[in-house]
Amino acid sequence: MENFRWVGLAKKLTIENDILERDIWVNKGLLCGIDEVGRGCLAGPVIAAAVVLNPGKKSKYVRDSKLMTEQERLLAYKWIVRNSTFGIGIVDHRRIDALNIYAATQWAMKRAVSQLTAQLSKKPDLMVVDAMPLVFSGEEFTNIPVKSFPFAESRSISVAAASIVAKVTRDRIMGIIDKSIPGYNLDHHKGYGTQEHSRAVIEQGSSIIHRQSFLKKSYDKMVEYRYEKQRELFG
């Protein structure tokens, strides 16, 4: 990253979602994009990623991970690995239950940032977070401005890259968990509260990977779903 040639950089920054990067890069600075995946799931961890793209790098493949197919995400992920430095923060279901999902997500983001900055020779000049405000305690990151707003991935290619890294990482983890805990089809729905997943929990009970605090909130919905299925069977 330090050997990047800055000459003519401004002419290269033409993609639509590099708006926030432009001012940072032309001043030889670094922008850190941060995003998370898995906040709304019934099972599994919440995962955050923090990404610093090599200045001036861009790709038509990098956009909001939620708008991409799995194959598109994997292609983009390979590009990001080659053209960035990134960190990943993982907080498991037990910690989510012990804290709450908001605090757990904050913790995951801070872990991702810490892992990222340990690899850099200088700290980022700006951090951009999708939607969630991120406040650091202590002095290590207090001098770095942090911006957060909804749909940040549409204005920052770094946040879009973070969403892809987090999504690919979590999907892989859920695929591994599915092999160890069969019967819930976790590799398919990734732990989200789909009808298929809710039905499996109703029929089999929760597994060791489920977030008990989330199941309590979803219990009434699951009971209603079971009632409707029984009514279909018995009239």
C-alpha positions as CSV (number, residue, x, y, z in Angstrom):
1,M,0.0,0.0,0.0
2,E,2.8,2.4,0.9
3,N,4.3,2.0,-2.7
4,F,1.1,3.1,-4.4
5,R,1.7,5.7,-7.1
6,W,-0.5,8.7,-6.4
7,V,0.2,10.5,-9.7
8,G,-3.0,11.0,-11.7
9,L,-5.2,9.3,-9.0
10,A,-8.0,11.8,-9.2
11,K,-8.6,10.9,-12.9
12,K,-9.1,7.3,-12.0
13,L,-11.8,7.7,-9.4
14,T,-14.9,7.4,-11.5
15,I,-17.1,4.7,-9.9
16,E,-20.3,5.9,-8.3
17,N,-19.8,4.4,-4.8
18,D,-16.3,5.9,-4.2
19,I,-17.7,9.3,-3.2
20,L,-16.3,9.3,0.3
21,E,-13.0,7.7,-0.8
22,R,-12.1,10.4,-3.3
23,D,-11.1,13.2,-0.9
24,I,-9.3,10.8,1.3
25,W,-7.3,9.1,-1.4
26,V,-6.2,12.2,-3.3
27,N,-4.7,13.4,0.0
28,K,-2.8,10.2,0.4
29,G,-5.1,9.0,3.3
30,L,-6.8,5.8,4.1
31,L,-10.5,5.1,4.6
32,C,-11.8,2.2,6.6
33,G,-15.3,0.8,5.7
34,I,-17.1,-1.2,8.4
35,D,-20.2,-3.4,8.1
36,E,-21.8,-6.4,9.8
37,V,-23.8,-9.5,8.9
38,G,-26.1,-11.6,11.0
39,R,-27.8,-9.2,13.4
40,G,-31.3,-10.6,12.7
41,C,-30.5,-14.3,12.8
42,L,-31.9,-16.8,15.2
43,A,-28.7,-18.8,15.2
44,G,-25.0,-18.4,14.8
45,P,-22.6,-15.5,15.3
46,V,-22.7,-11.8,14.3
47,I,-19.7,-11.0,12.1
48,A,-18.3,-7.6,11.2
49,A,-15.6,-6.7,8.8
50,A,-13.4,-3.6,8.5
51,V,-11.7,-3.0,5.1
52,V,-9.1,-0.5,3.8
53,L,-8.9,-0.7,0.1
54,N,-5.6,0.0,-1.6
55,P,-6.0,3.7,-2.6
56,G,-7.4,4.1,-6.0
57,K,-8.5,0.5,-6.5
58,K,-12.0,0.0,-7.8
59,S,-14.1,-2.9,-9.1
60,K,-17.5,-3.1,-10.8
61,Y,-18.1,-6.3,-8.7
62,V,-18.0,-4.5,-5.3
63,R,-21.4,-3.3,-4.1
64,D,-23.9,-4.0,-1.4
65,S,-23.6,-7.7,-0.6
66,K,-27.4,-8.0,-0.1
67,L,-27.9,-7.2,-3.8
68,M,-25.5,-9.8,-5.1
69,T,-25.8,-13.5,-5.9
70,E,-23.5,-15.9,-4.0
71,Q,-21.3,-16.3,-7.1
72,E,-21.0,-12.5,-7.5
73,R,-20.0,-12.2,-3.8
74,L,-17.3,-14.8,-4.2
75,L,-15.9,-13.1,-7.3
76,A,-15.9,-9.8,-5.4
77,Y,-14.4,-11.4,-2.3
78,K,-11.4,-12.7,-4.3
79,W,-10.8,-9.2,-5.7
80,I,-11.0,-7.6,-2.2
81,V,-8.5,-10.1,-0.8
82,R,-6.0,-9.0,-3.6
83,N,-6.7,-5.3,-3.2
84,S,-7.2,-4.5,0.4
85,T,-6.3,-5.0,4.0
86,F,-9.1,-6.2,6.2
87,G,-10.0,-7.4,9.7
88,I,-12.9,-9.6,10.9
89,G,-14.7,-9.6,14.2
90,I,-16.8,-12.5,15.4
91,V,-19.1,-12.6,18.4
92,D,-20.8,-15.9,19.0
93,H,-24.4,-16.7,20.0
94,R,-23.6,-17.0,23.7
95,R,-22.1,-13.6,23.9
96,I,-25.1,-12.2,22.0
97,D,-27.4,-13.7,24.6
98,A,-25.3,-12.4,27.5
99,L,-25.1,-8.9,26.2
100,N,-27.7,-8.0,23.5
101,I,-27.4,-7.9,19.7
102,Y,-26.6,-4.2,19.6
103,A,-23.7,-4.4,22.1
104,A,-22.5,-7.6,20.5
105,T,-22.4,-6.0,17.1
106,Q,-20.4,-3.1,18.4
107,W,-18.0,-5.5,19.9
108,A,-17.6,-7.4,16.6
109,M,-17.0,-4.1,14.8
110,K,-14.3,-3.0,17.3
111,R,-12.6,-6.4,17.0
112,A,-12.6,-6.1,13.2
113,V,-11.1,-2.6,13.4
114,S,-8.4,-3.7,15.9
115,Q,-7.4,-6.7,13.7
116,L,-7.3,-4.4,10.7
117,T,-5.2,-1.6,12.2
118,A,-2.7,-4.1,13.6
119,Q,-1.8,-4.8,9.9
120,L,-1.4,-1.2,8.8
121,S,1.6,1.0,9.0
122,K,-0.7,4.1,9.7
123,K,-4.1,4.5,11.1
124,P,-7.1,5.3,8.8
125,D,-8.0,8.9,8.4
126,L,-11.7,8.2,8.4
127,M,-14.0,5.3,9.4
128,V,-17.4,4.8,7.7
129,V,-20.0,2.5,9.3
130,D,-23.2,1.3,7.7
131,A,-26.1,2.5,9.8
132,M,-24.8,1.8,13.3
133,P,-23.0,4.5,15.3
134,L,-19.6,3.3,16.5
135,V,-18.0,4.9,19.6
136,F,-14.6,3.9,20.8
137,S,-13.4,4.2,24.4
138,G,-9.8,4.8,25.2
139,E,-7.3,6.8,23.2
140,E,-6.3,4.4,20.4
141,F,-9.0,5.5,17.9
142,T,-10.5,8.6,19.5
143,N,-8.8,10.9,17.0
144,I,-10.2,9.2,14.0
145,P,-13.5,10.6,12.7
146,V,-16.3,8.1,12.4
147,K,-19.3,8.6,10.1
148,S,-22.3,6.3,10.2
149,F,-25.5,6.5,8.1
150,P,-27.9,4.1,6.3
151,F,-27.0,2.7,3.0
152,A,-23.4,3.7,3.4
153,E,-22.3,1.0,1.0
154,S,-23.9,3.1,-1.8
155,R,-21.5,5.9,-1.1
156,S,-18.5,4.0,0.0
157,I,-16.9,1.2,-1.9
158,S,-15.0,0.4,1.3
159,V,-18.2,-0.3,3.2
160,A,-19.5,-2.3,0.3
161,A,-16.3,-4.4,0.5
162,A,-16.8,-4.8,4.2
163,S,-20.3,-6.1,3.7
164,I,-19.0,-8.7,1.2
165,V,-16.2,-9.9,3.4
166,A,-18.5,-10.2,6.4
167,K,-21.2,-12.0,4.4
168,V,-18.8,-14.5,2.7
169,T,-17.1,-15.2,6.1
170,R,-20.4,-15.8,7.9
171,D,-21.9,-18.0,5.1
172,R,-18.8,-20.2,5.2
173,I,-19.1,-20.6,9.0
174,M,-22.8,-21.5,8.8
175,G,-21.9,-24.1,6.2
176,I,-19.4,-25.7,8.6
177,I,-21.9,-25.5,11.5
178,D,-24.6,-27.2,9.3
179,K,-22.4,-30.3,9.0
180,S,-22.0,-30.6,12.8
181,I,-25.6,-29.7,13.6
182,P,-27.8,-31.3,10.9
183,G,-31.6,-31.1,10.7
184,Y,-32.0,-27.3,10.6
185,N,-30.6,-26.7,7.1
186,L,-28.4,-23.9,8.4
187,D,-26.3,-23.9,5.2
188,H,-29.5,-22.8,3.3
189,H,-31.0,-20.0,5.3
190,K,-27.8,-19.2,7.3
191,G,-29.7,-19.0,10.6
192,Y,-32.2,-16.3,9.6
193,G,-35.8,-16.7,10.8
194,T,-37.3,-18.2,7.7
195,Q,-40.5,-20.4,7.8
196,E,-38.3,-23.4,7.2
197,H,-36.0,-22.5,10.1
198,S,-38.9,-21.7,12.4
199,R,-40.6,-25.0,11.6
200,A,-37.4,-26.9,12.4
201,V,-37.1,-25.2,15.8
202,I,-40.7,-26.0,16.6
203,E,-40.4,-29.6,15.6
204,Q,-36.9,-30.3,17.0
205,G,-36.3,-27.6,19.7
206,S,-33.4,-25.3,19.7
207,S,-29.8,-26.4,19.2
208,I,-26.6,-25.3,20.9
209,I,-26.0,-22.7,18.2
210,H,-29.3,-20.9,18.6
211,R,-29.7,-17.5,20.3
212,Q,-32.0,-18.2,23.1
213,S,-32.8,-14.5,23.6
214,F,-34.0,-14.3,19.9
215,L,-36.1,-17.5,20.2
216,K,-38.0,-16.0,23.1
217,K,-38.9,-13.0,21.1
218,S,-39.9,-15.2,18.1
219,Y,-41.8,-17.8,20.2
220,D,-45.3,-16.3,19.6
221,K,-44.6,-16.1,15.9
222,M,-43.6,-19.8,15.9
223,V,-46.6,-20.9,17.9
224,E,-48.9,-19.0,15.5
225,Y,-47.2,-20.7,12.6
226,R,-47.6,-24.1,14.1
227,Y,-51.3,-23.4,14.9
228,E,-51.9,-22.4,11.2
229,K,-50.3,-25.6,10.0
230,Q,-52.4,-27.7,12.4
231,R,-55.6,-25.9,11.2
232,E,-54.7,-26.7,7.6
233,L,-54.4,-30.4,8.6
234,F,-57.5,-30.7,10.8
235,G,-59.7,-27.9,9.6
